Amino acid sequence: MFRVGLTFEPSFSASQPEFLFTGQYDSAAVGHQHFDVAYDRERFLMIKHGETVGPSEVRVVLNWVDELAE
């Protein structure tokens, strides 16, 4: 993740990119972001590469109401 300083007056200019931090984080397809900025604007919310979050499977139970009647 990089940081770039921006200046708009008297004309637009950008500073050289600086590393904020490095690490193995999941990335998204081109055109999609795979991170968010926390409400306090002090932290990024990201998924570390290789970590599983929550269950690794989803079970769908069909006609579960019928099962209650038995």
Predicted model as a PDB file, atoms N, CA, C, CB and O in Angstrom, pLDDT in the B-factor column:
MODEL        1                                                                  
ATOM      1  N   MET A   1       0.862  -1.159   0.000  1.00 79.00           N  
ATOM      2  CA  MET A   1       0.000   0.000   0.000  1.00 79.00           C  
ATOM      3  C   MET A   1       0.906   1.218   0.000  1.00 79.00           C  
ATOM      4  CB  MET A   1      -0.980   0.000   1.224  1.00 79.00           C  
ATOM      5  O   MET A   1       1.895   1.272   0.731  1.00 79.00           O  
ATOM      6  N   PHE A   2       0.562   2.182  -0.817  1.00 83.00           N  
ATOM      7  CA  PHE A   2       1.352   3.397  -0.955  1.00 83.00           C  
ATOM      8  C   PHE A   2       0.557   4.624  -0.518  1.00 83.00           C  
ATOM      9  CB  PHE A   2       1.824   3.561  -2.397  1.00 83.00           C  
ATOM     10  O   PHE A   2      -0.672   4.602  -0.447  1.00 83.00           O  
ATOM     11  N   ARG A   3       1.287   5.681  -0.231  1.00 86.00           N  
ATOM     12  CA  ARG A   3       0.689   6.984   0.054  1.00 86.00           C  
ATOM     13  C   ARG A   3       1.312   7.986  -0.915  1.00 86.00           C  
ATOM     14  CB  ARG A   3       0.914   7.416   1.562  1.00 86.00           C  
ATOM     15  O   ARG A   3       2.510   7.936  -1.191  1.00 86.00           O  
ATOM     16  N   VAL A   4       0.482   8.898  -1.427  1.00 93.00           N  
ATOM     17  CA  VAL A   4       0.960   9.955  -2.309  1.00 93.00           C  
ATOM     18  C   VAL A   4       0.344  11.262  -1.839  1.00 93.00           C  
ATOM     19  CB  VAL A   4       0.603   9.662  -3.806  1.00 93.00           C  
ATOM     20  O   VAL A   4      -0.871  11.355  -1.666  1.00 93.00           O  
ATOM     21  N   GLY A   5       1.181  12.273  -1.633  1.00 93.00           N  
ATOM     22  CA  GLY A   5       0.682  13.595  -1.266  1.00 93.00           C  
ATOM     23  C   GLY A   5       0.222  14.352  -2.504  1.00 93.00           C  
ATOM     24  O   GLY A   5       0.865  14.293  -3.552  1.00 93.00           O  
ATOM     25  N   LEU A   6      -0.886  15.058  -2.379  1.00 95.00           N  
ATOM     26  CA  LEU A   6      -1.440  15.822  -3.499  1.00 95.00           C  
ATOM     27  C   LEU A   6      -1.493  17.299  -3.150  1.00 95.00           C  
ATOM     28  CB  LEU A   6      -2.844  15.310  -3.871  1.00 95.00           C  
ATOM     29  O   LEU A   6      -1.805  17.672  -2.019  1.00 95.00           O  
ATOM     30  N   THR A   7      -1.183  18.143  -4.144  1.00 95.00           N  
ATOM     31  CA  THR A   7      -1.309  19.587  -4.029  1.00 95.00           C  
ATOM     32  C   THR A   7      -2.156  20.067  -5.189  1.00 95.00           C  
ATOM     33  CB  THR A   7       0.085  20.290  -4.013  1.00 95.00           C  
ATOM     34  O   THR A   7      -1.947  19.649  -6.328  1.00 95.00           O  
ATOM     35  N   PHE A   8      -3.123  20.952  -4.905  1.00 95.00           N  
ATOM     36  CA  PHE A   8      -4.020  21.429  -5.951  1.00 95.00           C  
ATOM     37  C   PHE A   8      -3.803  22.894  -6.309  1.00 95.00           C  
ATOM     38  CB  PHE A   8      -5.440  21.229  -5.525  1.00 95.00           C  
ATOM     39  O   PHE A   8      -4.244  23.337  -7.369  1.00 95.00           O  
ATOM     40  N   GLU A   9      -3.140  23.642  -5.457  1.00 92.00           N  
ATOM     41  CA  GLU A   9      -2.908  25.067  -5.706  1.00 92.00           C  
ATOM     42  C   GLU A   9      -1.413  25.350  -5.696  1.00 92.00           C  
ATOM     43  CB  GLU A   9      -3.633  25.941  -4.651  1.00 92.00           C  
ATOM     44  O   GLU A   9      -0.743  24.782  -4.834  1.00 92.00           O  
ATOM     45  N   PRO A  10      -0.846  26.128  -6.521  1.00 92.00           N  
ATOM     46  CA  PRO A  10      -1.462  26.820  -7.653  1.00 92.00           C  
ATOM     47  C   PRO A  10      -1.778  25.893  -8.836  1.00 92.00           C  
ATOM     48  CB  PRO A  10      -0.551  27.932  -8.116  1.00 92.00           C  
ATOM     49  O   PRO A  10      -2.529  26.269  -9.737  1.00 92.00           O  
ATOM     50  N   SER A  11      -1.210  24.694  -8.832  1.00 94.00           N  
ATOM     51  CA  SER A  11      -1.544  23.710  -9.864  1.00 94.00           C  
ATOM     52  C   SER A  11      -1.454  22.321  -9.244  1.00 94.00           C  
ATOM     53  CB  SER A  11      -0.593  23.836 -11.109  1.00 94.00           C  
ATOM     54  O   SER A  11      -0.893  22.142  -8.163  1.00 94.00           O  
ATOM     55  N   PHE A  12      -2.003  21.366  -9.934  1.00 96.00           N  
ATOM     56  CA  PHE A  12      -2.004  19.996  -9.421  1.00 96.00           C  
ATOM     57  C   PHE A  12      -0.601  19.403  -9.480  1.00 96.00           C  
ATOM     58  CB  PHE A  12      -2.987  19.118 -10.217  1.00 96.00           C  
ATOM     59  O   PHE A  12       0.086  19.525 -10.494  1.00 96.00           O  
ATOM     60  N   SER A  13      -0.177  18.759  -8.391  1.00 95.00           N  
ATOM     61  CA  SER A  13       1.075  17.995  -8.382  1.00 95.00           C  
ATOM     62  C   SER A  13       0.951  16.863  -7.370  1.00 95.00           C  
ATOM     63  CB  SER A  13       2.297  18.912  -8.042  1.00 95.00           C  
ATOM     64  O   SER A  13       0.165  16.939  -6.426  1.00 95.00           O  
ATOM     65  N   ALA A  14       1.735  15.822  -7.581  1.00 95.00           N  
ATOM     66  CA  ALA A  14       1.729  14.653  -6.702  1.00 95.00           C  
ATOM     67  C   ALA A  14       3.153  14.353  -6.274  1.00 95.00           C  
ATOM     68  CB  ALA A  14       1.094  13.421  -7.403  1.00 95.00           C  
ATOM     69  O   ALA A  14       4.083  14.455  -7.075  1.00 95.00           O  
ATOM     70  N   SER A  15       3.324  13.981  -5.003  1.00 95.00           N  
ATOM     71  CA  SER A  15       4.652  13.629  -4.496  1.00 95.00           C  
ATOM     72  C   SER A  15       5.024  12.220  -4.943  1.00 95.00           C  
ATOM     73  CB  SER A  15       4.697  13.736  -2.953  1.00 95.00           C  
ATOM     74  O   SER A  15       4.212  11.509  -5.535  1.00 95.00           O  
ATOM     75  N   GLN A  16       6.237  11.837  -4.658  1.00 95.00           N  
ATOM     76  CA  GLN A  16       6.676  10.468  -4.934  1.00 95.00           C  
ATOM     77  C   GLN A  16       5.921   9.509  -4.013  1.00 95.00           C  
ATOM     78  CB  GLN A  16       8.222  10.324  -4.741  1.00 95.00           C  
ATOM     79  O   GLN A  16       5.696   9.833  -2.847  1.00 95.00           O  
ATOM     80  N   PRO A  17       5.526   8.337  -4.512  1.00 94.00           N  
ATOM     81  CA  PRO A  17       4.835   7.362  -3.660  1.00 94.00           C  
ATOM     82  C   PRO A  17       5.728   6.898  -2.508  1.00 94.00           C  
ATOM     83  CB  PRO A  17       4.384   6.150  -4.494  1.00 94.00           C  
ATOM     84  O   PRO A  17       6.933   6.712  -2.680  1.00 94.00           O  
ATOM     85  N   GLU A  18       5.126   6.715  -1.336  1.00 92.00           N  
ATOM     86  CA  GLU A  18       5.818   6.184  -0.149  1.00 92.00           C  
ATOM     87  C   GLU A  18       5.106   4.917   0.298  1.00 92.00           C  
ATOM     88  CB  GLU A  18       5.857   7.240   1.013  1.00 92.00           C  
ATOM     89  O   GLU A  18       3.877   4.853   0.284  1.00 92.00           O  
ATOM     90  N   PHE A  19       5.882   3.902   0.699  1.00 88.00           N  
ATOM     91  CA  PHE A  19       5.290   2.686   1.257  1.00 88.00           C  
ATOM     92  C   PHE A  19       4.619   3.010   2.578  1.00 88.00           C  
ATOM     93  CB  PHE A  19       6.359   1.583   1.447  1.00 88.00           C  
ATOM     94  O   PHE A  19       5.210   3.683   3.422  1.00 88.00           O  
ATOM     95  N   LEU A  20       3.396   2.543   2.770  1.00 82.00           N  
ATOM     96  CA  LEU A  20       2.750   2.617   4.081  1.00 82.00           C  
ATOM     97  C   LEU A  20       3.049   1.352   4.866  1.00 82.00           C  
ATOM     98  CB  LEU A  20       1.221   2.818   3.938  1.00 82.00           C  
ATOM     99  O   LEU A  20       3.428   1.412   6.036  1.00 82.00           O  
ATOM    100  N   PHE A  21       2.877   0.205   4.217  1.00 78.00           N  
ATOM    101  CA  PHE A  21       3.174  -1.076   4.835  1.00 78.00           C  
ATOM    102  C   PHE A  21       3.230  -2.132   3.741  1.00 78.00           C  
ATOM    103  CB  PHE A  21       2.116  -1.441   5.918  1.00 78.00           C  
ATOM    104  O   PHE A  21       2.767  -1.914   2.622  1.00 78.00           O  
ATOM    105  N   THR A  22       3.800  -3.268   4.081  1.00 72.00           N  
ATOM    106  CA  THR A  22       3.859  -4.389   3.149  1.00 72.00           C  
ATOM    107  C   THR A  22       3.227  -5.603   3.818  1.00 72.00           C  
ATOM    108  CB  THR A  22       5.329  -4.688   2.711  1.00 72.00           C  
ATOM    109  O   THR A  22       3.027  -5.617   5.033  1.00 72.00           O  
ATOM    110  N   GLY A  23       2.926  -6.587   3.047  1.00 72.00           N  
ATOM    111  CA  GLY A  23       2.359  -7.809   3.589  1.00 72.00           C  
ATOM    112  C   GLY A  23       1.657  -8.588   2.497  1.00 72.00           C  
ATOM    113  O   GLY A  23       1.494  -8.103   1.378  1.00 72.00           O  
ATOM    114  N   GLN A  24       1.245  -9.794   2.829  1.00 70.00           N  
ATOM    115  CA  GLN A  24       0.526 -10.654   1.905  1.00 70.00           C  
ATOM    116  C   GLN A  24      -0.968 -10.501   2.151  1.00 70.00           C  
ATOM    117  CB  GLN A  24       0.967 -12.131   2.061  1.00 70.00           C  
ATOM    118  O   GLN A  24      -1.511 -11.109   3.074  1.00 70.00           O  
ATOM    119  N   TYR A  25      -1.628  -9.704   1.341  1.00 69.00           N  
ATOM    120  CA  TYR A  25      -3.065  -9.475   1.468  1.00 69.00           C  
ATOM    121  C   TYR A  25      -3.749  -9.886   0.178  1.00 69.00           C  
ATOM    122  CB  TYR A  25      -3.369  -7.993   1.803  1.00 69.00           C  
ATOM    123  O   TYR A  25      -3.177  -9.767  -0.906  1.00 69.00           O  
ATOM    124  N   ASP A  26      -4.982 -10.372   0.300  1.00 68.00           N  
ATOM    125  CA  ASP A  26      -5.733 -10.766  -0.888  1.00 68.00           C  
ATOM    126  C   ASP A  26      -5.969  -9.555  -1.777  1.00 68.00           C  
ATOM    127  CB  ASP A  26      -7.074 -11.419  -0.498  1.00 68.00           C  
ATOM    128  O   ASP A  26      -6.155  -8.437  -1.297  1.00 68.00           O  
ATOM    129  N   SER A  27      -5.957  -9.799  -3.075  1.00 68.00           N  
ATOM    130  CA  SER A  27      -6.221  -8.729  -4.025  1.00 68.00           C  
ATOM    131  C   SER A  27      -7.494  -9.048  -4.795  1.00 68.00           C  
ATOM    132  CB  SER A  27      -5.027  -8.535  -4.991  1.00 68.00           C  
ATOM    133  O   SER A  27      -7.944 -10.193  -4.833  1.00 68.00           O  
ATOM    134  N   ALA A  28      -8.052  -8.043  -5.391  1.00 65.00           N  
ATOM    135  CA  ALA A  28      -9.298  -8.194  -6.141  1.00 65.00           C  
ATOM    136  C   ALA A  28      -9.008  -8.066  -7.630  1.00 65.00           C  
ATOM    137  CB  ALA A  28     -10.350  -7.140  -5.693  1.00 65.00           C  
ATOM    138  O   ALA A  28      -7.921  -7.652  -8.033  1.00 65.00           O  
ATOM    139  N   ALA A  29      -9.985  -8.423  -8.428  1.00 58.00           N  
ATOM    140  CA  ALA A  29      -9.860  -8.279  -9.873  1.00 58.00           C  
ATOM    141  C   ALA A  29      -9.737  -6.804 -10.236  1.00 58.00           C  
ATOM    142  CB  ALA A  29     -11.068  -8.918 -10.595  1.00 58.00           C  
ATOM    143  O   ALA A  29     -10.129  -5.932  -9.462  1.00 58.00           O  
ATOM    144  N   VAL A  30      -9.198  -6.537 -11.401  1.00 58.00           N  
ATOM    145  CA  VAL A  30      -9.030  -5.167 -11.868  1.00 58.00           C  
ATOM    146  C   VAL A  30     -10.386  -4.461 -11.862  1.00 58.00           C  
ATOM    147  CB  VAL A  30      -8.399  -5.137 -13.288  1.00 58.00           C  
ATOM    148  O   VAL A  30     -11.379  -5.010 -12.339  1.00 58.00           O  
ATOM    149  N   GLY A  31     -10.422  -3.256 -11.326  1.00 61.00           N  
ATOM    150  CA  GLY A  31     -11.659  -2.492 -11.265  1.00 61.00           C  
ATOM    151  C   GLY A  31     -12.442  -2.672  -9.971  1.00 61.00           C  
ATOM    152  O   GLY A  31     -13.482  -2.039  -9.786  1.00 61.00           O  
ATOM    153  N   HIS A  32     -11.957  -3.525  -9.074  1.00 63.00           N  
ATOM    154  CA  HIS A  32     -12.628  -3.754  -7.791  1.00 63.00           C  
ATOM    155  C   HIS A  32     -11.625  -3.531  -6.669  1.00 63.00           C  
ATOM    156  CB  HIS A  32     -13.236  -5.193  -7.715  1.00 63.00           C  
ATOM    157  O   HIS A  32     -10.451  -3.872  -6.807  1.00 63.00           O  
ATOM    158  N   GLN A  33     -12.078  -2.968  -5.573  1.00 67.00           N  
ATOM    159  CA  GLN A  33     -11.184  -2.834  -4.421  1.00 67.00           C  
ATOM    160  C   GLN A  33     -11.444  -3.966  -3.451  1.00 67.00           C  
ATOM    161  CB  GLN A  33     -11.372  -1.467  -3.721  1.00 67.00           C  
ATOM    162  O   GLN A  33     -12.568  -4.451  -3.321  1.00 67.00           O  
ATOM    163  N   HIS A  34     -10.401  -4.373  -2.783  1.00 74.00           N  
ATOM    164  CA  HIS A  34     -10.506  -5.480  -1.842  1.00 74.00           C  
ATOM    165  C   HIS A  34     -10.045  -5.028  -0.457  1.00 74.00           C  
ATOM    166  CB  HIS A  34      -9.673  -6.691  -2.326  1.00 74.00           C  
ATOM    167  O   HIS A  34      -9.439  -5.793   0.293  1.00 74.00           O  
ATOM    168  N   PHE A  35     -10.342  -3.781  -0.138  1.00 77.00           N  
ATOM    169  CA  PHE A  35     -10.012  -3.227   1.165  1.00 77.00           C  
ATOM    170  C   PHE A  35     -10.969  -2.076   1.425  1.00 77.00           C  
ATOM    171  CB  PHE A  35      -8.515  -2.759   1.235  1.00 77.00           C  
ATOM    172  O   PHE A  35     -11.691  -1.639   0.528  1.00 77.00           O  
ATOM    173  N   ASP A  36     -10.969  -1.589   2.657  1.00 79.00           N  
ATOM    174  CA  ASP A  36     -11.772  -0.423   2.983  1.00 79.00           C  
ATOM    175  C   ASP A  36     -11.017   0.378   4.036  1.00 79.00           C  
ATOM    176  CB  ASP A  36     -13.200  -0.829   3.486  1.00 79.00           C  
ATOM    177  O   ASP A  36     -10.113  -0.138   4.694  1.00 79.00           O  
ATOM    178  N   VAL A  37     -11.391   1.625   4.186  1.00 83.00           N  
ATOM    179  CA  VAL A  37     -10.797   2.485   5.202  1.00 83.00           C  
ATOM    180  C   VAL A  37     -11.745   2.487   6.396  1.00 83.00           C  
ATOM    181  CB  VAL A  37     -10.543   3.946   4.658  1.00 83.00           C  
ATOM    182  O   VAL A  37     -12.953   2.665   6.238  1.00 83.00           O  
ATOM    183  N   ALA A  38     -11.197   2.291   7.580  1.00 86.00           N  
ATOM    184  CA  ALA A  38     -12.014   2.273   8.797  1.00 86.00           C  
ATOM    185  C   ALA A  38     -12.672   3.636   9.013  1.00 86.00           C  
ATOM    186  CB  ALA A  38     -11.154   1.889  10.027  1.00 86.00           C  
ATOM    187  O   ALA A  38     -12.203   4.653   8.503  1.00 86.00           O  
ATOM    188  N   TYR A  39     -13.755   3.637   9.769  1.00 88.00           N  
ATOM    189  CA  TYR A  39     -14.518   4.851  10.030  1.00 88.00           C  
ATOM    190  C   TYR A  39     -13.645   5.968  10.621  1.00 88.00           C  
ATOM    191  CB  TYR A  39     -15.671   4.543  10.971  1.00 88.00           C  
ATOM    192  O   TYR A  39     -13.859   7.144  10.330  1.00 88.00           O  
ATOM    193  N   ASP A  40     -12.666   5.596  11.450  1.00 89.00           N  
ATOM    194  CA  ASP A  40     -11.800   6.605  12.072  1.00 89.00           C  
ATOM    195  C   ASP A  40     -10.724   7.136  11.123  1.00 89.00           C  
ATOM    196  CB  ASP A  40     -11.139   6.021  13.303  1.00 89.00           C  
ATOM    197  O   ASP A  40      -9.963   8.032  11.488  1.00 89.00           O  
ATOM    198  N   ARG A  41     -10.659   6.587   9.907  1.00 84.00           N  
ATOM    199  CA  ARG A  41      -9.691   6.979   8.872  1.00 84.00           C  
ATOM    200  C   ARG A  41      -8.241   6.795   9.311  1.00 84.00           C  
ATOM    201  CB  ARG A  41      -9.915   8.424   8.481  1.00 84.00           C  
ATOM    202  O   ARG A  41      -7.337   7.421   8.758  1.00 84.00           O  
ATOM    203  N   GLU A  42      -8.027   5.950  10.287  1.00 86.00           N  
ATOM    204  CA  GLU A  42      -6.683   5.676  10.792  1.00 86.00           C  
ATOM    205  C   GLU A  42      -6.196   4.285  10.412  1.00 86.00           C  
ATOM    206  CB  GLU A  42      -6.653   5.831  12.296  1.00 86.00           C  
ATOM    207  O   GLU A  42      -5.010   3.984  10.552  1.00 86.00           O  
ATOM    208  N   ARG A  43      -7.108   3.425   9.926  1.00 86.00           N  
ATOM    209  CA  ARG A  43      -6.756   2.039   9.652  1.00 86.00           C  
ATOM    210  C   ARG A  43      -7.389   1.575   8.343  1.00 86.00           C  
ATOM    211  CB  ARG A  43      -7.197   1.131  10.811  1.00 86.00           C  
ATOM    212  O   ARG A  43      -8.397   2.116   7.889  1.00 86.00           O  
ATOM    213  N   PHE A  44      -6.765   0.558   7.755  1.00 81.00           N  
ATOM    214  CA  PHE A  44      -7.328  -0.124   6.602  1.00 81.00           C  
ATOM    215  C   PHE A  44      -7.903  -1.458   7.055  1.00 81.00           C  
ATOM    216  CB  PHE A  44      -6.259  -0.325   5.492  1.00 81.00           C  
ATOM    217  O   PHE A  44      -7.360  -2.093   7.960  1.00 81.00           O  
ATOM    218  N   LEU A  45      -8.980  -1.880   6.444  1.00 81.00           N  
ATOM    219  CA  LEU A  45      -9.564  -3.187   6.705  1.00 81.00           C  
ATOM    220  C   LEU A  45      -9.252  -4.054   5.494  1.00 81.00           C  
ATOM    221  CB  LEU A  45     -11.120  -3.095   6.975  1.00 81.00           C  
ATOM    222  O   LEU A  45      -9.698  -3.769   4.383  1.00 81.00           O  
ATOM    223  N   MET A  46      -8.476  -5.122   5.718  1.00 76.00           N  
ATOM    224  CA  MET A  46      -8.014  -5.972   4.630  1.00 76.00           C  
ATOM    225  C   MET A  46      -8.052  -7.431   5.064  1.00 76.00           C  
ATOM    226  CB  MET A  46      -6.591  -5.574   4.189  1.00 76.00           C  
ATOM    227  O   MET A  46      -8.107  -7.730   6.257  1.00 76.00           O  
ATOM    228  N   ILE A  47      -8.023  -8.330   4.101  1.00 73.00           N  
ATOM    229  CA  ILE A  47      -7.977  -9.760   4.382  1.00 73.00           C  
ATOM    230  C   ILE A  47      -6.564 -10.252   4.110  1.00 73.00           C  
ATOM    231  CB  ILE A  47      -9.021 -10.545   3.523  1.00 73.00           C  
ATOM    232  O   ILE A  47      -6.043 -10.092   3.007  1.00 73.00           O  
ATOM    233  N   LYS A  48      -5.946 -10.853   5.123  1.00 71.00           N  
ATOM    234  CA  LYS A  48      -4.608 -11.410   4.942  1.00 71.00           C  
ATOM    235  C   LYS A  48      -4.676 -12.628   4.040  1.00 71.00           C  
ATOM    236  CB  LYS A  48      -3.976 -11.778   6.299  1.00 71.00           C  
ATOM    237  O   LYS A  48      -5.573 -13.461   4.171  1.00 71.00           O  
ATOM    238  N   HIS A  49      -3.737 -12.727   3.136  1.00 68.00           N  
ATOM    239  CA  HIS A  49      -3.684 -13.830   2.185  1.00 68.00           C  
ATOM    240  C   HIS A  49      -3.505 -15.149   2.934  1.00 68.00           C  
ATOM    241  CB  HIS A  49      -2.539 -13.620   1.164  1.00 68.00           C  
ATOM    242  O   HIS A  49      -2.645 -15.267   3.807  1.00 68.00           O  
ATOM    243  N   GLY A  50      -4.327 -16.138   2.582  1.00 69.00           N  
ATOM    244  CA  GLY A  50      -4.188 -17.461   3.149  1.00 69.00           C  
ATOM    245  C   GLY A  50      -4.974 -17.704   4.420  1.00 69.00           C  
ATOM    246  O   GLY A  50      -5.071 -18.847   4.867  1.00 69.00           O  
ATOM    247  N   GLU A  51      -5.538 -16.663   5.016  1.00 60.00           N  
ATOM    248  CA  GLU A  51      -6.328 -16.850   6.231  1.00 60.00           C  
ATOM    249  C   GLU A  51      -7.772 -17.142   5.862  1.00 60.00           C  
ATOM    250  CB  GLU A  51      -6.243 -15.606   7.144  1.00 60.00           C  
ATOM    251  O   GLU A  51      -8.334 -16.499   4.976  1.00 60.00           O  
ATOM    252  N   THR A  52      -8.367 -18.103   6.535  1.00 64.00           N  
ATOM    253  CA  THR A  52      -9.780 -18.367   6.321  1.00 64.00           C  
ATOM    254  C   THR A  52     -10.570 -17.666   7.417  1.00 64.00           C  
ATOM    255  CB  THR A  52     -10.074 -19.897   6.306  1.00 64.00           C  
ATOM    256  O   THR A  52     -10.203 -17.703   8.591  1.00 64.00           O  
ATOM    257  N   VAL A  53     -11.634 -17.043   7.021  1.00 65.00           N  
ATOM    258  CA  VAL A  53     -12.471 -16.312   7.962  1.00 65.00           C  
ATOM    259  C   VAL A  53     -13.834 -16.973   7.970  1.00 65.00           C  
ATOM    260  CB  VAL A  53     -12.576 -14.796   7.589  1.00 65.00           C  
ATOM    261  O   VAL A  53     -14.511 -17.021   6.943  1.00 65.00           O  
ATOM    262  N   GLY A  54     -14.235 -17.478   9.109  1.00 68.00           N  
ATOM    263  CA  GLY A  54     -15.537 -18.108   9.222  1.00 68.00           C  
ATOM    264  C   GLY A  54     -15.541 -19.511   8.651  1.00 68.00           C  
ATOM    265  O   GLY A  54     -14.488 -20.073   8.348  1.00 68.00           O  
ATOM    266  N   PRO A  55     -16.727 -20.073   8.506  1.00 69.00           N  
ATOM    267  CA  PRO A  55     -16.842 -21.444   8.013  1.00 69.00           C  
ATOM    268  C   PRO A  55     -16.367 -21.560   6.568  1.00 69.00           C  
ATOM    269  CB  PRO A  55     -18.284 -21.928   8.128  1.00 69.00           C  
ATOM    270  O   PRO A  55     -16.449 -20.605   5.796  1.00 69.00           O  
ATOM    271  N   SER A  56     -15.874 -22.736   6.219  1.00 70.00           N  
ATOM    272  CA  SER A  56     -15.381 -22.943   4.861  1.00 70.00           C  
ATOM    273  C   SER A  56     -16.435 -23.583   3.960  1.00 70.00           C  
ATOM    274  CB  SER A  56     -14.134 -23.807   4.888  1.00 70.00           C  
ATOM    275  O   SER A  56     -16.164 -23.870   2.794  1.00 70.00           O  
ATOM    276  N   GLU A  57     -17.630 -23.806   4.494  1.00 77.00           N  
ATOM    277  CA  GLU A  57     -18.700 -24.383   3.692  1.00 77.00           C  
ATOM    278  C   GLU A  57     -20.031 -23.766   4.085  1.00 77.00           C  
ATOM    279  CB  GLU A  57     -18.745 -25.911   3.858  1.00 77.00           C  
ATOM    280  O   GLU A  57     -20.180 -23.205   5.171  1.00 77.00           O  
ATOM    281  N   VAL A  58     -20.995 -23.880   3.181  1.00 78.00           N  
ATOM    282  CA  VAL A  58     -22.348 -23.393   3.440  1.00 78.00           C  
ATOM    283  C   VAL A  58     -23.297 -24.560   3.235  1.00 78.00           C  
ATOM    284  CB  VAL A  58     -22.722 -22.181   2.509  1.00 78.00           C  
ATOM    285  O   VAL A  58     -23.235 -25.242   2.212  1.00 78.00           O  
ATOM    286  N   ARG A  59     -24.163 -24.790   4.191  1.00 82.00           N  
ATOM    287  CA  ARG A  59     -25.165 -25.860   4.077  1.00 82.00           C  
ATOM    288  C   ARG A  59     -26.536 -25.236   3.893  1.00 82.00           C  
ATOM    289  CB  ARG A  59     -25.148 -26.789   5.331  1.00 82.00           C  
ATOM    290  O   ARG A  59     -26.946 -24.361   4.657  1.00 82.00           O  
ATOM    291  N   VAL A  60     -27.228 -25.692   2.884  1.00 87.00           N  
ATOM    292  CA  VAL A  60     -28.571 -25.208   2.599  1.00 87.00           C  
ATOM    293  C   VAL A  60     -29.543 -26.347   2.887  1.00 87.00           C  
ATOM    294  CB  VAL A  60     -28.700 -24.703   1.114  1.00 87.00           C  
ATOM    295  O   VAL A  60     -29.416 -27.436   2.326  1.00 87.00           O  
ATOM    296  N   VAL A  61     -30.507 -26.095   3.759  1.00 86.00           N  
ATOM    297  CA  VAL A  61     -31.505 -27.103   4.108  1.00 86.00           C  
ATOM    298  C   VAL A  61     -32.818 -26.702   3.445  1.00 86.00           C  
ATOM    299  CB  VAL A  61     -31.671 -27.240   5.670  1.00 86.00           C  
ATOM    300  O   VAL A  61     -33.393 -25.656   3.747  1.00 86.00           O  
ATOM    301  N   LEU A  62     -33.274 -27.548   2.544  1.00 88.00           N  
ATOM    302  CA  LEU A  62     -34.521 -27.297   1.842  1.00 88.00           C  
ATOM    303  C   LEU A  62     -35.678 -27.957   2.588  1.00 88.00           C  
ATOM    304  CB  LEU A  62     -34.444 -27.813   0.393  1.00 88.00           C  
ATOM    305  O   LEU A  62     -35.503 -28.996   3.225  1.00 88.00           O  
ATOM    306  N   ASN A  63     -36.831 -27.362   2.507  1.00 85.00           N  
ATOM    307  CA  ASN A  63     -38.051 -27.896   3.117  1.00 85.00           C  
ATOM    308  C   ASN A  63     -37.894 -28.140   4.626  1.00 85.00           C  
ATOM    309  CB  ASN A  63     -38.447 -29.195   2.426  1.00 85.00           C  
ATOM    310  O   ASN A  63     -38.399 -29.135   5.145  1.00 85.00           O  
ATOM    311  N   TRP A  64     -37.220 -27.267   5.307  1.00 84.00           N  
ATOM    312  CA  TRP A  64     -36.968 -27.472   6.730  1.00 84.00           C  
ATOM    313  C   TRP A  64     -38.247 -27.399   7.557  1.00 84.00           C  
ATOM    314  CB  TRP A  64     -35.975 -26.445   7.232  1.00 84.00           C  
ATOM    315  O   TRP A  64     -38.325 -28.001   8.628  1.00 84.00           O  
ATOM    316  N   VAL A  65     -39.233 -26.681   7.080  1.00 85.00           N  
ATOM    317  CA  VAL A  65     -40.508 -26.605   7.802  1.00 85.00           C  
ATOM    318  C   VAL A  65     -41.162 -27.987   7.842  1.00 85.00           C  
ATOM    319  CB  VAL A  65     -41.461 -25.571   7.136  1.00 85.00           C  
ATOM    320  O   VAL A  65     -41.757 -28.359   8.853  1.00 85.00           O  
ATOM    321  N   ASP A  66     -41.055 -28.745   6.755  1.00 83.00           N  
ATOM    322  CA  ASP A  66     -41.612 -30.106   6.716  1.00 83.00           C  
ATOM    323  C   ASP A  66     -40.964 -31.002   7.757  1.00 83.00           C  
ATOM    324  CB  ASP A  66     -41.435 -30.716   5.326  1.00 83.00           C  
ATOM    325  O   ASP A  66     -41.621 -31.875   8.324  1.00 83.00           O  
ATOM    326  N   GLU A  67     -39.690 -30.794   8.007  1.00 78.00           N  
ATOM    327  CA  GLU A  67     -38.975 -31.585   9.010  1.00 78.00           C  
ATOM    328  C   GLU A  67     -39.536 -31.329  10.412  1.00 78.00           C  
ATOM    329  CB  GLU A  67     -37.469 -31.262   8.974  1.00 78.00           C  
ATOM    330  O   GLU A  67     -39.530 -32.236  11.244  1.00 78.00           O  
ATOM    331  N   LEU A  68     -40.013 -30.128  10.687  1.00 82.00           N  
ATOM    332  CA  LEU A  68     -40.573 -29.802  11.992  1.00 82.00           C  
ATOM    333  C   LEU A  68     -41.899 -30.519  12.231  1.00 82.00           C  
ATOM    334  CB  LEU A  68     -40.765 -28.298  12.118  1.00 82.00           C  
ATOM    335  O   LEU A  68     -42.241 -30.849  13.367  1.00 82.00           O  
ATOM    336  N   ALA A  69     -42.633 -30.755  11.159  1.00 77.00           N  
ATOM    337  CA  ALA A  69     -43.954 -31.371  11.278  1.00 77.00           C  
ATOM    338  C   ALA A  69     -43.867 -32.856  11.638  1.00 77.00           C  
ATOM    339  CB  ALA A  69     -44.726 -31.200   9.977  1.00 77.00           C  
ATOM    340  O   ALA A  69     -44.832 -33.411  12.164  1.00 77.00           O  
ATOM    341  N   GLU A  70     -42.752 -33.499  11.371  1.00 67.00           N  
ATOM    342  CA  GLU A  70     -42.614 -34.937  11.636  1.00 67.00           C  
ATOM    343  C   GLU A  70     -42.405 -35.253  13.086  1.00 67.00           C  
ATOM    344  CB  GLU A  70     -41.482 -35.497  10.854  1.00 67.00           C  
ATOM    345  O   GLU A  70     -42.274 -36.422  13.451  1.00 67.00           O  
TER     346      GLU A  70                                                      
ENDMDL                                                                          
END                                                                             
